[in-house]
Amino acid sequence: MLDADSISKPMFVPPAEAVARPLFDRVHAWIVTVDHKKLGLMYIGYGILFLVIGGVEATVMLIQLAIPHNHFVSPETFNQLFTMHGTTMIFFAAMAIVFGVAVYLLPLMIGARDMAFPRLNAWGFWMSALGGIILYFSFVGGGGLYGAGGAPDVGWFAYAPLTSPAFSVGHGQYYHHHFVLPLPRHDVEPDTDTSESAHEDADYPVVRAA
Amino acid sequence: VELAWTVIPVLIVVVLFLAAARVIHAIEDAKMPPGTTQVVAVGHQFWWEFRYPDHRFVTANELHVPVSDPQHPTPTHLTLMSADVDHSFWVPKLAGKTDLIPNRVNSTWIDPHETGVFVGQCAQYCGTQHAKMLLRVVVESREDFDKWVSNEQRLAAEADSVAQGRRVFESTACLNCHTISGTNARGTFGPDLTHLMSRATLASGAAANTRENLHLWIKDPDAIKPGCLMPAMQMSDQEIDAVTDYLMTLH
């Protein structure tokens, strides 16, 4: 029963600071988020991670090139390094960071509540992440089941016919042109498809006959 | 005023386009002066084949051309083709890069005015040993060039002292890939060895052409050029010695 005294007294209100949610919930919230700001930050973080990986690859190449006739890495490894470095820096570092900034800022700049199709936005990020993981898996899985490794080694520009099975032994190259496919931005790199068309005319004539 | 900002840039672009088109036309459609040396260069993983159709012989990795006189230019015209993947002919001191593309015939020309050896390099990534796909252009006087040509046109030297090496060469897989004119070896996958000893380098410029290097190259090509397409033939040391002796006579 209420009396005047209890009404005039303030009720107990818990302090305003938020109770930290359990770690699992917080990670889960980031994973399932469709918030453009969170996705933008995730894109940028992802880009910075691959910037570091690409930087490590560049460092290894520069060590190799520091003195003539160096034997720091084998020719095969060096070719894999510059292919992976180029691919990483363009598709996973530069594009991801630009994407992140755009995804973060654009809705704010035009006063929208979020990106159009926020779930598609989240899907795009996770497909990019999958692409990066699969591509890097090729270092251990690209040569087959022996764990010998075989990252793509045909240059990030991947000109046919060097990419075709006749000249690119193993299937490192499949990683190179399939990792792009899940990405929402794969349409900007039509030349990765050349290896596929090269399969169709793999037995093209060579200019041997004198 | 706004119209001027549109019209003037358009005029500038048109004028520049016409000027550039004129220069391109002058370069692309230039008539070859009489005395032009014709060479067909074929890129292979990872070496260069040079054919001299007018002189009817084939060599590899070291291109010899006559020096040209600015008053009466006798340039060298190169027809560029590829046997496998994209390559690029690049001798920085003589000309810009021109790609060798499978199923397409490109061309370029060089007009060197001084004699000497000019080094070049494949400039389009072509696989594992792209880095050691080197080439050398030997620019020499007309007399020296003619002397070199007439030597190249000869059949391979024969000496009885190295008959055993020749027998090994012709009875093993060597002849599948290499040509030595005047013998059964007519392979075209690897460089022509008819006048191997007239070249200063082995393995497309990867090593000096010495007996030790040649021996090592036959025994284990990967030791000089890892990833090259020449296999180690697993011959006995005796056989390798014999083949080396034989190849050493191919001047």
Interface residues (C-beta under 8 A of the other chain):
Chain A: S74 P75 E76 F78 N79 D153 V154 G155 Y159 P161 L162 A166 F167 Y204 P205 V206 V207 R208 A210
Chain B: V42 Q45 R51 V58 M81 S82 A83 D84 V85 D86 P102 N103 Q124 Y125 C126 G127 T128 Q129 H130 A131 T188 P226 G227
